[in-house]
Amino acid sequence: MVESLEFDIDETIQNTWINEAKKRRDEIKNGDILSISGEDALAEVRRILE
């Protein structure tokens, strides 16, 4: 079953996402940005869409 979920991955796209994730991690660790919980993020989206 797991093998059926595997597919070819574009390494360029994968590396781009890895670099973006590391950049965001570092921004949070350095205090450049503040993180919020997923629950709070969804509540804000719902508020904006109303």
C-alpha positions in Angstrom: 0.0 0.0 0.0 2.8 2.5 0.9 4.5 1.8 -2.4 1.3 2.8 -4.3 1.6 6.2 -2.7 5.2 6.8 -3.9 5.7 8.9 -7.0 8.4 10.7 -8.8 9.4 13.9 -7.0 10.9 16.9 -8.8 14.1 17.5 -6.8 14.1 21.2 -7.6 10.7 21.7 -6.2 11.5 19.5 -3.2 14.7 21.5 -2.5 12.8 24.8 -2.8 10.2 23.7 -0.2 13.0 22.5 2.1 14.8 25.8 1.8 11.5 27.7 2.5 10.8 25.6 5.5 14.3 26.2 6.9 13.9 29.9 6.2 10.6 30.1 8.1 12.0 28.0 11.0 15.0 30.4 11.3 12.7 33.4 11.2 10.8 32.0 14.1 13.9 31.0 16.1 15.5 34.4 15.5 12.3 36.2 16.7 11.9 37.9 13.3 8.3 36.7 13.1 5.8 35.3 15.7 4.0 32.1 15.1 0.4 31.5 15.9 -1.5 28.3 16.5 -3.3 26.6 13.6 -6.6 27.1 15.5 -5.9 30.9 15.7 -4.9 31.1 12.1 -8.1 29.3 11.0 -10.2 31.6 13.2 -8.6 34.7 11.6 -9.3 33.3 8.1 -12.9 32.6 9.0 -13.2 36.1 10.4 -11.8 37.7 7.2 -14.1 35.6 5.0 -17.3 36.6 6.8 
